Amino acid sequence: METPTKSNKIHIGRKISRIREIRGIKQDYLAVELGVSQQTISKIEQSEEVEDSTLEKIATVLGVTVEGIKNFSEEGIVNYFNTFNDEVTHSFNAYHGCTFNPLDKLMEALEANKDLYERLLASERDKTELLKKENQ
């Protein structure tokens, strides 16, 4: 009994499509940048193989390398972002760890401004009273 074998071929077109979607680029934009029609982009994204010269142009527009397209995987993206977030959180806490609540500091500044305003207002009232007394 023969078991069906799964193709080991890499479907470059699907990878291009997925990278384009992740980057927020529309087929129309990619088509304009490459000087082809949107239908051509659609055909490329349905193709299992793409010519190297076309792949290089697409990679440039997408802002990735040809190897980045060829080696692209959804799992790799998830792992990359998880690693990135872990590193950012770690480095933020290591170098910028807050030892205070920023909202408390904001409220303190607000109260200080309020006190300053009240003192300024009282000073202006005093000046007004002095001017009234001088004019009488």
Backbone as a ProteinNet text record, in pm:
[ID]
protein_1_A
[PRIMARY]
METPTKSNKIHIGRKISRIREIRGIKQDYLAVELGVSQQTISKIEQSEEVEDSTLEKIATVLGVTVEGIKNFSEEGIVNYFNTFNDEVTHSFNAYHGCTFNPLDKLMEALEANKDLYERLLASERDKTELLKKENQ
[TERTIARY]
83.1	0	88.3	63.7	141.6	73.3	152.9	96.4	129.9	35	65.1	174.7	265.2	374.3	342.1	378.1	356.7	469.7	435.5	536.5	629.5	758	856.5	885.4	817.1	840.2	789.8	859.2	821.6	731.5	616.3	523.3	557.5	643.2	692.9	580.3	485.4	374.4	294.6	265.9	192.2	273.4	404	490.5	492.8	499.1	495.4	364	255.6	123	114.5	163.2	153.3	241.6	361.3	450.7	388.3	332.7	268.5	154.5	74.2	-37.6	12.5	113.6	169.9	225.4	287	344.7	237.6	112.4	3.9	10.3	63.6	78	-28.1	-97	-201.3	-137.4	-207.1	-159	-143.5	-236.7	-230.4	-100	-61.5	61.3	182.1	187.2	298.2	304.8	189.6	184	240.7	200.2	249.4	400.7	449.2	593.2	674.3	614.5	685.2	657.3	561.8	527.8	450.3	367.3	283.6	138.7	49.7	-91.1	-116.3	-228.6	-268.5	-293	-343.2	-368	-236.6	-130.9	1	47.1	26.1	63.2	-17.4	-145.9	-231.6	-178.9	-137.4	-83.1	47.6	132	259.1	232.2	135.6	106	42.6	-10.4	-66.1	37.8	154.4	258.8	345.2	379.1	465.9	609.4	649.3	784.9	776.5	878	886.8	1030.2	1043.9	1177.3	1259.1	1389.2	1477.4	1476.3	1477.9	1480.7	1352.4	1238.8	1111.1	1107.9	1158.8	1160.6	1244.9	1357.4	1442.7	1369.4	1297.4	1220.9	1110.5	1041.4	933.1	990.2	1101.4	1164.4	1200.3	1252.3	1288.8	1166.9	1057.2	935.3	878.6	885	831.8	924.8	1046.9	1140.7	1200.6	1214.3	1274.1	1379.5	1451	1547.7	1482.9	1547.1	1498.3	1498.5	1604.3	1611.7	1498.9	1464.3	1354.1	1223	1202.4	1081.1	1089.3	1201.4	1215.4	1205.1	1257.1	1257.8	1141	1049.3	936.3	850	809.7	711.5	630.2	503.4	415.1	470.9	519.9	574.9	695.6	777.7	894	854.5	748.4	700.5	653.2	574.3	524.4	641.4	737.9	855.3	935	949	1023.4	957.1	826.2	758.2	756	744.5	749.6	887	991.2	1127.2	1147.4	1101.2	1114.8	1046	923.6	849.7	916.5	968.1	1036.8	1161.1	1237.1	1359.2	1326.5	1224.3	1186.4	1141.3	1057.1	1008.9	1125	1215.6	1329.9	1419.3	1452.3	1543.4	1476.4	1346.7	1277.5	1283.9	1254.1	1257	1399.3	1496.5	1634.1	1691.3	1657.7	1720.2	1628.2	1500.4	1405.8	1299.1	1331.6	1232.4	1178.9	1051.3	988.9	980.2	1020.6	1008	894.2	814.7	702.2	589.2	472.5	357	352.4	365.1	365.4	238.7	126.5	3.2	9.8	74.5	92	174.7	280.3	364.4	285	202.5	119.2	23.3	-37.5	-130.8	-57.9	64	144.3	173.9	209.4	237.6	111.7	0	-127.4	-160.2	-141.9	-167.7	-72	55	152.6	112.8	68	22.4	-101.4	-189.1	-310.7	-273.5	-182.4	-137.1	-71.4	11.8	78.6	-24.7	-123.6	-229.1	-304.9	-337.5	-409.1	-326.1	-195.7	-108.4	-100.1	-90.9	-86.3	-216.6	-327.6	-457.5	-470.7	-424.7	-430	-342.1	-225.8	-136.7	-202.2	-269.2	-337.7	-452.8	-523.1	-631	-574.8	-460.6	-396.2	-356.8	-301.2	-263.3	-385.6	-492.9	-616.4	-667.7	-663.1	-709.3	-621.9	-490.6	-399.4	-426.3	-449.8	-477.3	-610.5	-708.9	-837.9	-819	-738.6	-715.9	-642.3	-546.6	-470.2	-558.2	-652.1	-738.3	-850.6	-875.8	-985.8	-947.1
-117.4	0	124.8	213.4	335.9	447.8	521	636.5	760.8	849.1	971	1050.8	1101	1180.3	1327.6	1400.5	1544.4	1609.1	1704.3	1773.8	1853.3	1838.1	1911.7	2048	2079.8	2208.1	2322.2	2431.6	2552.8	2633	2673.3	2752.8	2900.5	2951.1	3088.2	3189.7	3164.7	3258.1	3283	3176.6	3192.6	3272.4	3248.9	3322.3	3471.1	3501	3640.9	3704	3634	3684.6	3712.8	3619.4	3634.5	3749	3759.7	3869.5	4002.7	4007.5	4130.1	4170.2	4073.1	4101.3	4150	4085.4	4124.7	4266.2	4300.8	4434.3	4539	4494.8	4588.1	4645.8	4569.3	4614.7	4546.1	4623.9	4572	4521.6	4428.9	4378.7	4491.8	4586.7	4699.7	4777	4804.5	4880	4802	4673.2	4589.6	4588.5	4580.6	4579.5	4708.9	4822.2	4950.9	4960.3	4918.7	4925.4	4835.8	4725.2	4632.4	4660.5	4750.5	4783.2	4674.2	4602.7	4496.7	4519.4	4432.8	4445.9	4373.7	4407.4	4340.7	4192.3	4159.7	4019.7	3940.6	4006.4	3941.6	3908.5	4001.5	3976.4	3859.3	3856.8	3746.8	3612.5	3609.4	3485.7	3446.5	3546.8	3518.4	3455.6	3512	3461.9	3323	3282.4	3147.7	3048.4	3100.5	3016.5	2954.3	2828.1	2759	2809	2843.9	2893	3031.5	3112.1	3247.1	3266.6	3328.4	3351.9	3435.8	3407.1	3476.7	3627.7	3672.9	3817.8	3883.8	3819	3871.6	3867.6	3760.2	3745.4	3855.2	3889.9	3997.3	4130.6	4159.8	4285.2	4288.6	4177.3	4169.3	4187.6	4121.5	4131.8	4276.1	4347	4487.6	4571.3	4553.6	4630.8	4594.8	4466.8	4422.8	4458.1	4499	4536.1	4417.6	4307.1	4186.2	4134	4032	3970	3853.3	3808.8	3690.2	3570.9	3559.7	3449.5	3460.3	3583.7	3605.5	3550.9	3568.8	3513.7	3361.9	3310	3164.5	3093.4	3155.1	3090.4	3131.6	3210.5	3259.9	3145.2	3157.7	3064.2	3137.1	3100.8	3162.1	3137.2	3017.9	2983.1	3070.6	3095.9	3181.3	3322.3	3374.3	3509.1	3514.4	3415.4	3411.2	3404.1	3318.3	3306.8	3436.1	3501.4	3627.7	3731.8	3748.4	3849.9	3815	3688.3	3650.2	3680.8	3649	3678.3	3828.5	3902.8	4048.1	4108	4065.6	4120.2	4083.8	3962.5	3921.6	4007.9	4032.5	4112.4	4256.7	4311.9	4450.1	4463.4	4370.9	4375.9	4362.4	4268.8	4247	4370.6	4424	4538.3	4661.3	4676.9	4791.4	4782	4665.1	4648.8	4660.3	4613.8	4616.1	4757.6	4835.5	4966.5	5083.7	5061.3	5169.5	5132.8	5044.7	4999.7	5115.2	5132.3	5239.3	5196.4	5285	5258.3	5341.6	5401.5	5483.9	5465.4	5507	5501	5631.4	5625.5	5747.5	5831.6	5766.6	5843.2	5923.1	5866.8	5942.2	6067.9	6053.5	6169	6272.9	6227.6	6318.9	6394.7	6325.2	6389.8	6488.9	6455.4	6548.3	6675.4	6660.4	6777.3	6860.6	6794.9	6865.3	6946	6885.9	6955.9	7073.3	7054.8	7163.2	7279.4	7248.9	7353.9	7424.3	7346.7	7405.2	7500.8	7459.6	7545.3	7672.5	7658	7772.9	7869.9	7817.4	7900.1	7975.1	7905.4	7969.5	8082.7	8062.5	8167.4	8286.5	8258.9	8364.9	8444.6	8375.3	8440.2	8527.3	8478.3	8555.5	8679.7	8667	8780.4	8886.5	8843.4	8937.4	9007.1	8934.8	8996.1	9103	9071.1	9168.1	9294.7	9277.8	9392.8	9476.9	9409.4	9479.7	9560.7	9502.4	9573.1	9695.1	9679.8	9792.4	9905.1	9870.6	9971	10043.7	9969.1	10030.7	10130.2	10094.2	10182	10308.4	10297.6	10413.4	10508.9	10455.6	10538.5	10606.7	10569.1	10629.9	10755.9
0	0	0	-92.1	-101.6	-25	50.2	119.5	38.5	28.9	-46.8	22.3	-57.8	-1.1	-16.6	84.7	83.9	5.8	-78.3	-157.6	-65.7	-88.5	-9.7	-70.6	-180.4	-246	-160.3	-169.2	-98.4	-191.2	-143.8	-224.2	-204	-289.5	-277.4	-289.7	-378	-398	-270.8	-196.8	-70.1	30.6	31.6	125	89.9	-39.8	-83.4	-38.8	-61.5	-24.1	125.3	203.9	350	400	347.9	387.4	346.8	226.8	179.2	272.8	313.6	404	540.2	592.3	722.1	715.6	604.5	587	555.5	533.7	505.6	365.2	273.3	134.9	49.5	-31	-120.9	-249.6	-315.3	-443.9	-544.6	-541.5	-635.8	-619.8	-495.3	-469.6	-519.9	-487.7	-531.7	-684	-748.9	-895.3	-953.1	-897.2	-946.3	-928.9	-812.1	-785.5	-879.5	-921.2	-1009.9	-1156.8	-1185.2	-1323.5	-1393.4	-1316.2	-1373.2	-1329.4	-1374.6	-1336.2	-1204.3	-1142.4	-1017.7	-1043.5	-1162.4	-1197.6	-1202.8	-1247.4	-1251.3	-1109.7	-1017.4	-877.7	-823.5	-855.4	-810.9	-863.2	-990.8	-1049.4	-981.5	-953.2	-886.5	-749.8	-676.1	-542	-544.6	-659.8	-673.2	-724.1	-762.8	-820.5	-711.4	-736.4	-641.6	-654.4	-775.2	-800.7	-864.6	-837.1	-893.5	-940.2	-1057.5	-1112.1	-1014.1	-1007.5	-913.5	-934.1	-1059.9	-1085.5	-1034.4	-1054.9	-1005.4	-854.5	-798	-652.9	-587.7	-651.3	-599.1	-597.8	-705.3	-713.4	-607.2	-592.1	-493	-353	-325.4	-193.4	-162.6	-260.8	-241.1	-204.7	-278	-250.1	-112.6	-77	53	168.8	137	242.4	314.8	243.6	301.1	203.2	244.7	154.9	82.9	-25.2	-96.7	-1.7	79.2	175.8	278.4	312.9	405.8	351.9	222.3	159.7	156.3	110.9	97.9	231.6	336.8	468.6	556.7	503.3	581.9	633.1	760.8	816.2	921.6	930.7	1030.9	1170.9	1194.1	1325.3	1357.8	1256.8	1277	1316.5	1256.3	1289.3	1433	1473.9	1611.6	1708.6	1680.5	1767.6	1771.8	1656.4	1651.3	1740.9	1725	1804	1951.4	1985.1	2126	2184.1	2109.8	2155.1	2166.7	2066.1	2066	2187.5	2213.1	2327.5	2458.6	2470.5	2593	2615.5	2507.2	2519.7	2555.5	2493.7	2522	2666.6	2710.9	2848.5	2945.4	2917.4	3005.7	3009.5	2890.9	2889.9	2949.5	2929.5	2988.8	3140.4	3192.9	3337.9	3393.3	3317	3365.9	3366.6	3265.5	3252.1	3284.1	3277.1	3297.4	3399	3488.9	3585.2	3668.2	3665.6	3743.5	3889.1	3975.9	4119	4176.3	4088.4	4130.9	4031.3	4072.8	3984.2	3905	3772.7	3692.7	3711.1	3735.2	3757.2	3886.9	3988.6	4113.5	4087.9	4008	3976	3897	3807.5	3730.4	3821.6	3914.3	4006.8	4098.2	4140.8	4221.5	4143.3	4016.6	3932.6	3913.3	3895.9	3880.9	4006.5	4121.6	4248.7	4267.1	4230.5	4241.9	4150.9	4029.7	3938.4	3993.3	4052.1	4111	4225	4312.8	4423.1	4370	4268.4	4208.8	4150.3	4083.9	4026.1	4135.2	4244.2	4354.6	4415.3	4432.7	4486.6	4391.4	4262.7	4163	4163.5	4172	4177	4301.5	4416.7	4540.9	4528.7	4467.3	4447.8	4359.7	4256	4167.4	4240.6	4324.4	4403.5	4497.5	4560.6	4650.4	4573.8	4455.2	4373.5	4338.4	4302.5	4267.7	4385.6	4505	4624.8	4653.9	4639.1	4660.7	4562.4	4436.2	4334.5	4364.5	4412.7	4447.8	4563.4	4662.7	4777.4	4735.8	4644.7	4598.3	4518.4	4442.3	4358.9	4436.6	4556.9	4634.8	4699.6
[MASK]
++++++++++++++++++++++++++++++++++++++++++++++++++++++++++++++++++++++++++++++++++++++++++++++++++++++++++++++++++++++++++++++++++++++++

